[in-house]
Amino acid sequence: MRLCLAITLLTMLFHPAWADTTNRAKQFSPVPGIFVGGVGLECRSNPTTIVEFLLITKNRRKIGVAIFDNDDVTYTFLPITKTTPRTYIAEQDDMEFVLDRQSLKLTLDRDYNCAAMGISDLHKAAQNYLRALLSENKI
């Protein structure tokens, strides 16, 4: 009887130590891993319905631009080709992104005012923007 009581007591005391407390579920992020630790920029122009969503890598070598294809948010990569104390410049084909590092003003085909945010928050904002665009569809 004492043995059963002792085993039960020991099992209750040490059982939490046997529990698997690690999170073994795979966590998938819709944002490419290269941007982890980076910064997101939501850039709006006039009218404010014109929006660009940018991700910048932690090492400040690449910019990701949100693209809305197949009713999903994906990112295309642009290398930052020139860095000055005041600007980041990324060029691809006939496009040039010039981002003022102090004022967060983006110059592309027009001027945009940007707000900095985390990469997950930026991706959620891009998804919400896509949902708003899709909600206007008739079919």
C-alpha positions as CSV (number, residue, x, y, z in Angstrom):
1,M,0.0,0.0,0.0
2,R,2.8,2.4,0.9
3,L,4.6,1.5,-2.3
4,C,1.5,2.3,-4.4
5,L,1.0,5.6,-2.6
6,A,4.7,6.5,-3.0
7,I,4.6,5.7,-6.7
8,T,1.5,7.7,-7.2
9,L,2.9,10.7,-5.3
10,L,6.2,10.5,-7.2
11,T,4.4,10.2,-10.5
12,M,2.3,13.3,-9.7
13,L,5.4,15.3,-8.7
14,F,7.6,14.4,-11.7
15,H,5.0,14.0,-14.4
16,P,5.3,17.6,-15.6
17,A,9.0,17.0,-16.2
18,W,8.1,14.3,-18.7
19,A,5.7,16.5,-20.6
20,D,6.8,17.7,-24.0
21,T,6.7,21.4,-23.7
22,T,8.2,22.3,-27.0
23,N,6.1,23.6,-29.9
24,R,6.7,21.0,-32.5
25,A,4.0,22.3,-34.9
26,K,5.6,23.7,-38.0
27,Q,5.1,27.4,-38.2
28,F,4.8,28.8,-41.7
29,S,5.2,32.4,-42.4
30,P,3.8,33.9,-45.6
31,V,6.6,36.4,-45.6
32,P,9.9,35.0,-47.1
33,G,12.4,34.1,-44.4
34,I,15.0,36.5,-45.9
35,F,13.0,39.4,-44.4
36,V,13.0,38.2,-40.8
37,G,14.4,40.9,-38.7
38,G,13.8,43.5,-41.4
39,V,11.3,46.3,-41.7
40,G,8.0,46.8,-43.6
41,L,6.9,50.0,-45.2
42,E,3.3,50.8,-46.2
43,C,3.6,53.6,-48.7
44,R,0.6,55.8,-49.7
45,S,0.3,58.3,-52.5
46,N,-2.4,60.8,-53.4
47,P,-5.1,59.6,-53.7
48,T,-4.5,57.4,-50.6
49,T,-6.0,54.4,-52.4
50,I,-2.7,54.1,-54.3
51,V,-0.5,51.9,-52.0
52,E,2.8,50.1,-52.3
53,F,3.9,47.5,-49.7
54,L,7.7,47.1,-49.3
55,L,9.8,44.8,-47.2
56,I,13.5,45.5,-46.5
57,T,15.9,42.8,-45.3
58,K,17.7,43.1,-42.0
59,N,21.1,43.6,-43.8
60,R,19.5,46.3,-46.0
61,R,20.6,44.6,-49.2
62,K,17.2,43.7,-50.8
63,I,13.7,45.2,-51.1
64,G,10.7,43.0,-51.5
65,V,7.7,44.6,-53.3
66,A,4.2,43.1,-52.8
67,I,2.5,41.8,-55.9
68,F,-1.1,40.8,-56.0
69,D,-1.2,37.7,-58.4
70,N,-3.6,34.9,-58.4
71,D,-5.6,36.5,-55.6
72,D,-2.6,36.2,-53.3
73,V,0.1,38.4,-51.9
74,T,3.6,37.5,-53.1
75,Y,6.9,39.4,-53.1
76,T,9.3,40.2,-55.9
77,F,12.9,40.9,-54.9
78,L,15.0,43.9,-55.9
79,P,18.6,44.4,-55.0
80,I,19.5,47.7,-53.3
81,T,22.0,49.0,-55.9
82,K,23.1,52.1,-54.1
83,T,23.1,53.2,-50.5
84,T,23.9,56.7,-49.4
85,P,23.6,58.2,-45.9
86,R,20.3,59.6,-47.0
87,T,18.8,57.1,-49.5
88,Y,18.4,53.5,-50.6
89,I,18.1,53.1,-54.3
90,A,16.9,49.9,-56.0
91,E,16.7,49.5,-59.7
92,Q,15.3,46.9,-62.0
93,D,14.7,47.2,-65.7
94,D,13.1,50.6,-66.2
95,M,11.9,51.1,-62.5
96,E,13.9,53.0,-59.9
97,F,12.9,53.0,-56.2
98,V,14.4,55.9,-54.2
99,L,13.7,55.7,-50.5
100,D,14.6,58.6,-48.3
101,R,15.9,57.0,-45.1
102,Q,15.0,60.0,-42.9
103,S,11.6,61.1,-44.1
104,L,10.5,57.7,-45.4
105,K,9.5,59.3,-48.7
106,L,9.4,56.8,-51.6
107,T,9.9,58.1,-55.2
108,L,8.8,55.6,-57.8
109,D,6.4,56.7,-60.6
110,R,5.0,59.2,-58.1
111,D,5.8,60.3,-54.5
112,Y,4.7,58.1,-51.6
113,N,4.7,58.8,-47.9
114,C,5.7,55.6,-46.0
115,A,5.0,54.3,-42.5
116,A,7.4,51.8,-40.9
117,M,5.9,48.6,-39.3
118,G,6.9,45.0,-38.6
119,I,7.0,42.5,-41.5
120,S,4.0,40.5,-40.2
121,D,1.9,43.6,-39.7
122,L,2.8,44.8,-43.2
123,H,1.9,41.4,-44.7
124,K,-1.5,41.6,-42.9
125,A,-2.0,45.1,-44.2
126,A,-1.2,43.9,-47.8
127,Q,-3.7,41.0,-47.4
128,N,-6.4,43.4,-46.1
129,Y,-5.7,45.7,-49.1
130,L,-6.1,42.8,-51.5
131,R,-9.3,41.7,-49.8
132,A,-10.6,45.3,-50.3
133,L,-9.7,45.2,-53.9
134,L,-11.3,41.8,-54.3
135,S,-14.5,42.9,-52.6
136,E,-15.2,45.4,-55.4
137,N,-15.4,42.5,-57.9
138,K,-18.8,41.5,-59.3
139,I,-17.7,37.9,-60.1
